[in-house]
Amino acid sequence: MTLTNAHPAELYGRGLAPFFFGIALWVFGIVAFLLLRPISTRLLAGRTWPATAAFAAWLPVFAVGLVGGLLLFVVVDVGLGLRPANLWGTIGIIVLAVAAFTAIVHVLRLAFGAVGDALALVLLMIQLTSCGGLYPPETLPAPFQVIHPVLPMTYLVDALRVTVSGGQASHLWRAAAVLAGYLVVALALLVLTAGRQRTWTIGRLKPELSV
């Protein structure tokens, strides 16, 4: 009997690359708010539609994350020799993940303020242990196995494994569809949150502490 490996990762770092891409792309979404405000109060105070205000606020965050994600890919590919099996598929999944991750973090930041950053970090910690990037999900404790299928980073890791080392195209398309679903839901919530932010209170007009 002959055993063959249809899609070898070859090097240890090549197998771990999807996991660390997930970490980096999520962190890019958090770091973007060190440079940008969650939303312009001028847009909120004007007659701009909530959807317009929400997208005008999200697009610069997405742009910052996208630049970071593509720069990371160039460094890993050219400098470290990643050489993905599906180059354009890898780039496409990175772009989609950046869009979904930044939108999710943006909703948390806009809805909860500085506390949203802490929630994004907590969500990152949960995903590190549950996305299956280091160990197969079947070997994880039961609570992590339960949340594994509902975490966005799970699908980024699954998709990048296919585009980097090869695999079934159906897994790639399923992961892309789920990430796209997260993006659509997050953007819808962002629009709703922006609409709610147009209701002004005394606390918002004269905040005691601004972070």
PyMOL commands that set and color helices and strands:
alter all, ss='L'
color gray80, all
select helices_A, chain A and resi 12-34+41-45+50-80+87-112+114-130+137-139+142-150+152-165+169-196+202-205
alter helices_A, ss='H'
color red, helices_A
deselect
rebuild
show_as cartoon
